[in-house]
Amino acid sequence: MKTQISQEHLILSRSCFINSFKIILVVLIALPLMLFIRCKTNKTLTTETTAPAFRGWAPTPPMGWNSWDCYGPTVAEDEVKANAEYMAMHLKKFGWEYIVVDIRWYVANDKSGGYNEKDPVYNIDAYGRFLPAVNRFPSSVNGNGFKSLGDFIHSKGLKFGIHMMRGIPVLAVKNNTPILGSDAKAQDIYTTEGQCPWLKDMYTIVAGKPGAQEYYNSIFKLYASWGLDFVKVDDLSGRTDEIEMVRKAIDNCGRPIVISISPGGDRPETADFLKNNVNMWRTSNDFWDNWPALKNQFAILKSWAGLGVKGCYPDGDMLPLGKIGLRAERGKPRMTGFAKDEQYTLMTLFAVFRSPLMFGGDLPGNDEFTLSLITNKDVLNVNQNSINGKQLFRENDLIAWTADDPKTGDKYLALFNASDRQLFVDNKAALKSEQITPDTASISVKFEQIGLTGTHTIRNLWTGENLGNFTDSFTRTINRHGAGLYRIH
């Protein structure tokens, strides 16, 4: 009897040991997994909660009008108002909202075809800050600045922006003006090193000098008092010290001001720095209405694909569409030099890449075709809300890009025929002959290339036409220099 009890006790002890071992084993496996999940969750939460607040000021790529392509450095108040009124009436409901006064609004006697650097008449205040030229912007009289113009634009339900050059005015240094909020003066914070090579209005501000940050602070306090919503800071790309000073000044001005920097010059490897400091950064130098410049955008934007985040966008530059060159830096008054197929290519590429959209033409001069380009809801939706835009392939000059609709899981497909018209000799023919590259090309995409299988319904986003069901692949004929944009469901 005693032996039987001992055996039962031994079996029970072994069972308890095995169960205890199992529990310990489960804990040893589960605990690291739980810690890993918790770490990943905390990392995600930390990333989200510590993202710079300014990213929330531009939740989608900004859309607006900028005076540069049509008026260069000479735009006047009545012209700005006319474009604002047009936007409010025709474009606001499609998401267009910014009205931006470009370069040298502080010079009374600037000119088209370049800049008046011979005898410019500046308007500058006692603290070395430029003010609008009163002859061009009459509502700025008596030191009112852009307040009245900003109020007018806001009354239309739109947002107001201006251009500025980085640095401190040469004239302020010459006069050694005081710096608001500091005991320093203009001559204490500048250097001639790194002066903008194409416009000599400004000197570089030396980061860390007493008064340097205070000068930028005073600039943006002034702009905030005007009701500014957007600022394009020129000659700033690649200048990290001054970018950080501008970022700090905006954050301390008391108003959310979206910042765009230009011109091109930043490289994709600088993306992390840019995403912590600015909302938009130019990917190229000034982009004008000629095919070689547009064709070059394919390679440029491919290198930046996927490097933006919500609130921070690589910027392909302005849309030189519609009526441009009225008093511009270059070119004569004209409707855009892009053919219609090229205009479709531009809008399609900028949509799938998710570039900010800043229209350059004089809006009241739009024709029906131009208006249709910038009011296509389906195309604009790709620009504003798609994700994962990237080049799928480039076979010679036949190009495909894709993106995703995060709400439905549908795919967007953009097809481009960037082939150029070329004369070539066919030496293999029975009789030697000269031929011209075809005016169209067929571009095919297998569904497996974009992670799909089976049969899908496809719609042409430019025409709104439902093209029907397609199995395993999709082929379209695209005009030379033309494009197509499609939703695959």
C-alpha positions in Angstrom: 0.0 0.0 0.0 2.8 2.4 0.9 4.6 1.5 -2.4 1.5 2.2 -4.4 1.1 5.7 -2.7 4.7 6.5 -3.4 4.3 5.6 -7.1 1.2 7.8 -7.3 3.0 10.6 -5.6 5.9 10.2 -8.0 3.6 10.3 -11.1 1.8 13.4 -9.7 5.2 15.1 -9.0 6.3 14.4 -12.5 3.1 15.7 -13.9 3.4 18.9 -11.9 7.0 19.3 -13.1 6.0 18.8 -16.7 3.1 21.3 -16.4 5.4 23.8 -14.6 8.0 23.4 -17.3 5.4 24.0 -20.0 4.2 27.2 -18.3 7.8 28.4 -18.0 8.4 27.6 -21.6 5.3 29.5 -22.7 6.4 32.5 -20.6 9.9 32.4 -22.0 8.6 32.4 -25.6 5.7 34.8 -25.1 7.5 37.4 -23.0 10.1 38.5 -25.6 7.3 38.5 -28.2 5.1 40.7 -26.0 8.1 43.0 -25.4 8.8 43.2 -29.1 5.2 44.1 -30.0 5.1 46.6 -27.2 8.4 48.1 -28.4 7.1 48.3 -32.0 3.8 49.9 -30.8 5.6 52.4 -28.6 7.9 53.2 -31.5 5.0 53.8 -33.8 3.2 56.0 -31.2 6.4 57.9 -30.5 6.9 58.6 -34.2 3.3 59.8 -34.6 3.3 61.9 -31.5 6.7 63.5 -32.1 6.1 64.3 -35.8 6.6 68.0 -36.3 3.3 69.9 -35.9 3.8 71.8 -39.2 3.2 68.6 -41.1 -0.5 69.0 -40.1 -0.7 72.3 -41.9 -0.6 70.7 -45.3 -2.3 67.3 -45.0 -2.4 67.0 -48.8 -0.2 68.5 -51.5 -0.9 72.2 -51.7 -2.8 73.5 -54.7 -2.8 77.1 -55.7 -1.8 79.9 -58.1 1.5 81.7 -58.2 2.2 84.9 -60.1 5.7 84.0 -61.4 5.0 82.3 -64.8 2.8 85.1 -66.0 4.0 88.3 -64.2 7.6 87.6 -63.1 8.7 90.2 -60.6 6.0 92.8 -61.7 2.6 91.6 -60.5 0.3 94.2 -59.2 -2.6 94.1 -56.6 -5.4 94.3 -59.1 -4.0 91.3 -61.0 -3.6 89.3 -57.8 -7.2 90.0 -56.9 -8.5 89.1 -60.4 -6.8 85.7 -60.0 -8.2 85.2 -56.5 -11.7 86.0 -57.8 -11.4 83.5 -60.6 -10.1 80.8 -58.2 -12.9 81.4 -55.8 -15.5 81.2 -58.5 -14.1 78.3 -60.6 -11.5 76.3 -58.7 -12.1 76.5 -55.0 -14.6 73.6 -55.0 -12.0 71.4 -56.6 -9.4 72.0 -53.8 -7.5 75.0 -55.2 -6.9 77.4 -52.4 -3.5 79.3 -52.3 -2.9 82.7 -54.0 0.8 83.4 -53.9 2.6 86.7 -54.8 6.0 85.8 -56.2 9.3 87.6 -56.2 10.3 91.2 -55.5 6.9 92.6 -54.5 8.9 95.2 -52.6 10.5 96.8 -55.7 8.6 99.8 -57.2 10.3 99.7 -60.6 11.0 96.1 -61.5 10.8 94.8 -65.1 10.0 91.8 -67.2 12.7 89.7 -68.9 14.9 89.6 -65.8 15.3 91.9 -62.8 16.0 95.6 -62.4 19.3 95.5 -60.5 20.6 98.7 -62.0 18.4 101.2 -60.0 15.8 99.3 -58.0 13.5 101.3 -55.7 13.0 99.3 -52.5 10.4 99.7 -49.8 11.9 98.8 -46.5 11.0 99.5 -42.9 13.1 100.8 -40.0 14.0 97.2 -38.9 15.4 96.2 -42.3 12.3 94.3 -43.4 10.9 94.7 -47.0 7.4 96.1 -47.4 5.1 95.9 -50.5 5.8 98.6 -53.2 2.9 101.0 -52.7 2.6 101.9 -56.4 2.0 98.2 -57.2 0.0 97.4 -54.0 -2.0 100.5 -53.1 -3.7 98.9 -50.1 -0.2 98.6 -48.4 -0.1 102.4 -47.9 0.9 103.8 -44.5 2.7 100.7 -43.5 -0.3 98.5 -43.8 1.8 95.9 -45.6 -0.2 93.0 -47.2 -2.8 93.0 -44.4 -5.6 94.3 -46.7 -4.8 92.1 -49.6 -4.6 89.1 -47.3 -8.0 90.0 -45.8 -9.4 90.2 -49.4 -8.1 86.8 -50.3 -9.4 85.3 -47.0 -12.8 86.8 -47.7 -13.0 84.6 -50.7 -12.3 81.5 -48.6 -8.8 81.2 -50.0 -5.3 81.3 -48.4 -2.6 83.9 -49.0 1.1 83.4 -49.7 4.2 85.4 -50.7 7.7 84.9 -51.9 10.8 85.9 -50.0 14.5 85.7 -50.5 16.6 84.2 -47.7 18.9 86.4 -45.8 18.9 90.1 -44.8 18.6 93.0 -47.4 21.8 94.5 -48.6 20.2 97.9 -48.0 19.5 97.0 -44.4 23.2 96.2 -43.9 24.2 99.4 -45.7 22.0 101.4 -43.3 22.9 99.2 -40.4 19.3 99.0 -39.3 18.4 97.8 -35.8 16.9 94.3 -35.4 13.6 94.1 -33.6 13.9 92.1 -30.4 17.7 92.3 -30.2 20.4 94.7 -29.3 22.3 93.7 -32.5 22.1 95.5 -35.8 22.2 94.4 -39.4 25.9 94.6 -39.8 26.3 92.2 -36.8 24.6 89.2 -38.5 25.6 89.1 -42.1 28.2 87.8 -44.4 28.8 88.3 -48.1 29.7 84.7 -48.5 27.2 82.6 -50.2 25.3 85.5 -51.6 22.6 84.5 -54.2 24.4 84.5 -57.6 21.3 85.5 -59.6 19.8 88.3 -57.5 21.9 90.5 -55.3 19.1 91.9 -53.0 20.3 89.9 -49.9 23.3 88.9 -47.9 23.6 85.6 -46.0 22.6 85.6 -42.3 25.2 83.8 -40.1 23.5 81.3 -37.8 24.5 81.6 -34.2 25.3 85.3 -34.3 23.4 87.4 -31.7 20.4 88.9 -33.5 20.4 86.4 -36.4 17.5 84.3 -35.2 15.8 87.5 -33.9 15.9 88.9 -37.4 14.1 85.9 -38.9 11.7 86.0 -36.0 10.8 89.6 -36.7 10.2 88.8 -40.4 7.7 86.1 -39.6 6.0 88.1 -36.8 5.4 90.7 -39.5 4.1 88.2 -42.0 1.8 86.6 -39.4 0.3 90.1 -38.7 -0.5 90.2 -42.4 -2.4 86.9 -42.2 0.1 84.9 -44.2 -0.7 81.2 -44.8 2.1 80.3 -47.2 5.7 81.4 -47.8 8.0 80.4 -50.7 11.6 81.0 -49.5 14.0 81.3 -52.4 17.7 80.5 -52.7 17.3 78.4 -49.6 17.7 74.8 -50.9 20.8 73.1 -49.4 21.3 75.8 -46.8 20.6 73.9 -43.6 21.5 76.6 -41.1 19.2 79.1 -42.5 16.4 76.5 -43.1 16.5 75.7 -39.4 16.4 79.4 -38.5 13.4 79.9 -40.8 11.7 76.8 -39.3 12.2 78.1 -35.8 10.9 81.6 -36.7 7.7 80.2 -38.3 7.1 77.9 -35.3 7.4 81.0 -33.0 5.3 83.4 -35.0 1.9 82.4 -33.7 0.4 81.4 -37.1 0.6 78.2 -39.2 2.5 79.2 -42.3 3.2 76.5 -44.9 6.8 76.7 -46.2 8.0 75.9 -49.7 11.8 76.2 -50.5 13.4 76.6 -53.8 15.1 76.4 -56.3 16.2 72.8 -56.9 19.5 71.5 -55.5 18.5 69.2 -52.7 19.2 65.5 -53.1 17.1 62.5 -52.2 19.5 61.7 -49.3 18.5 65.0 -47.6 14.9 63.9 -47.4 14.9 63.2 -43.7 16.2 66.7 -42.9 13.7 68.3 -45.2 10.8 66.4 -43.7 11.7 67.8 -40.3 11.8 71.4 -41.5 9.7 72.2 -44.6 6.4 71.3 -46.2 7.6 71.5 -49.8 11.0 71.4 -51.5 11.8 71.9 -55.1 13.3 68.9 -57.0 14.5 70.9 -60.0 15.4 74.4 -61.2 12.7 76.5 -62.8 10.5 74.4 -65.0 9.1 76.0 -68.2 6.9 75.0 -71.1 9.1 73.0 -73.3 9.2 69.3 -74.0 12.9 68.6 -73.0 12.2 70.1 -69.6 9.1 68.0 -69.1 10.8 64.8 -70.3 13.6 65.4 -67.8 11.0 65.4 -65.0 10.5 61.6 -65.4 14.0 60.9 -64.1 14.0 63.6 -61.5 10.7 62.6 -59.9 11.6 58.9 -60.1 14.5 59.6 -57.8 12.2 61.3 -55.2 9.3 58.8 -55.4 8.3 57.5 -52.0 10.4 60.0 -50.0 7.5 62.4 -49.1 5.2 61.9 -46.1 1.9 63.4 -45.2 2.6 67.1 -44.8 5.9 67.1 -46.6 6.2 66.9 -50.4 8.9 66.9 -53.1 7.8 69.6 -55.5 8.2 69.3 -59.3 7.8 73.1 -59.6 5.0 75.2 -61.1 2.6 74.2 -63.8 3.4 76.5 -66.8 0.0 76.1 -68.3 -2.6 78.5 -69.6 -1.8 82.1 -70.4 1.8 82.7 -69.4 4.7 85.1 -70.1 2.6 88.3 -69.8 5.5 90.1 -68.1 7.6 87.0 -67.1 11.3 86.5 -66.6 11.5 84.7 -69.9 9.4 84.4 -73.0 6.7 86.5 -74.7 3.0 86.5 -73.9 1.6 83.2 -75.0 -0.6 80.3 -74.2 1.6 77.5 -72.9 4.1 76.0 -75.3 3.1 72.5 -74.4 0.9 70.7 -76.9 -2.3 69.2 -75.6 -0.8 65.7 -75.3 2.1 67.2 -73.3 -0.3 69.0 -71.0 -2.0 65.7 -70.2 1.5 64.2 -69.6 2.4 67.0 -67.2 -0.8 66.7 -65.2 -0.8 62.9 -65.1 2.9 62.7 -63.9 2.4 65.4 -61.2 -0.8 63.7 -60.1 0.6 60.2 -59.7 3.8 61.5 -58.2 1.7 63.7 -55.8 3.6 67.0 -56.5 2.1 70.2 -55.1 0.2 71.9 -57.8 0.9 75.6 -58.3 -0.7 76.9 -61.5 1.4 79.5 -63.3 -0.9 80.9 -65.9 -3.1 84.0 -65.6 -6.3 82.3 -64.4 -8.8 84.8 -66.1 -7.1 84.0 -69.4 -7.8 80.3 -69.2 -9.5 78.6 -72.1 -11.9 75.7 -71.7 -9.3 73.0 -72.3 -7.0 74.5 -69.6 -9.9 74.7 -67.2 -10.8 71.0 -67.9 -7.2 70.0 -67.1 -7.2 71.5 -63.6 -10.8 70.6 -62.6 -10.9 66.8 -63.3 -11.9 65.5 -59.9 -10.7 61.9 -60.5 -7.2 63.1 -61.6 -7.0 65.6 -58.7 -8.0 62.8 -56.3 -5.0 60.8 -57.4 -2.8 63.8 -56.6 -4.4 64.5 -53.2 -5.1 61.1 -51.8 -3.2 58.2 -53.5 -0.3 56.4 -51.9 2.8 54.5 -53.0 3.3 56.4 -56.3 6.3 55.1 -58.2 7.7 54.2 -61.6 6.8 50.7 -62.6 9.0 50.5 -65.6 10.7 52.5 -68.3 11.3 50.7 -71.6 13.2 53.2 -73.7 10.7 56.1 -73.6 7.6 54.0 -72.8 6.9 54.6 -69.1 4.4 53.3 -66.5 3.8 54.6 -63.0 1.5 53.1 -60.4 -0.2 54.2 -57.2 -2.8 52.9 -54.8 -6.1 54.1 -53.5 -5.9 53.6 -49.7 -9.7 53.6 -49.3 -10.6 51.0 -51.8 -7.4 49.1 -52.6 -7.8 49.9 -56.3 -4.7 50.6 -58.4 -3.9 53.6 -60.4 -2.0 53.2 -63.6 -0.4 56.0 -65.6 1.0 55.3 -69.0 3.4 57.7 -70.9 4.8 57.7 -74.4 7.8 60.0 -74.0 9.2 59.0 -77.4 10.6 61.8 -79.6 9.9 62.2 -83.3 13.0 61.0 -85.1 14.1 60.2 -88.6 15.9 57.0 -89.0 17.3 54.9 -91.9 16.1 51.3 -92.3 19.1 49.6 -93.7 17.5 46.1 -93.5 14.7 46.9 -96.0 15.0 45.7 -99.6 15.3 49.3 -100.6 17.1 51.6 -98.3 14.4 54.0 -96.9 14.0 56.7 -94.4 11.2 56.4 -91.8 9.8 58.4 -89.0 9.1 57.0 -85.5 5.4 56.2 -85.1 3.0 58.8 -83.8 1.6 56.3 -81.3 2.8 53.3 -79.2 1.1 50.4 -77.5 2.0 50.0 -73.8 1.1 46.8 -72.0 1.1 46.1 -68.3 0.6 42.6 -66.9 -1.5 42.5 -63.8 1.1 40.4 -62.0 3.5 43.4 -62.3 1.2 45.4 -60.0 0.3 42.6 -57.6 -3.0 41.7 -59.3 -4.5 38.5 -60.8 -7.6 37.6 -62.7 -10.1 40.0 -64.2 -10.5 43.7 -63.3 -12.7 46.6 -64.4 -10.8 49.6 -65.7 -11.8 53.2 -66.1 -10.2 56.1 -68.0 -9.8 58.9 -65.4 -9.3 61.6 -68.0 -12.5 60.8 -70.0 -14.5 59.1 -67.3 -15.1 56.2 -69.7 -15.5 52.7 -68.3 -13.3 50.6 -70.6 -14.7 47.2 -69.5 -13.2 44.1 -68.0 -9.6 43.0 -68.6 -8.0 39.7 -67.7 -4.3 39.3 -66.8 -3.1 42.4 -68.6 -4.0 45.8 -70.0 -2.8 47.5 -73.2 -3.4 51.0 -74.4 -2.3 53.0 -77.4 -0.7 56.3 -76.3 0.1 59.3 -78.5 3.7 60.5 -78.7 4.3 62.9 -75.8 0.9 61.8 -74.4 -0.4 60.0 -71.4 -3.3 58.0 -70.0 -4.4 57.6 -66.4 -6.6 54.7 -65.3 -8.3 53.2 -62.2 -8.1 49.4 -62.0 -10.8 47.9 -59.7 
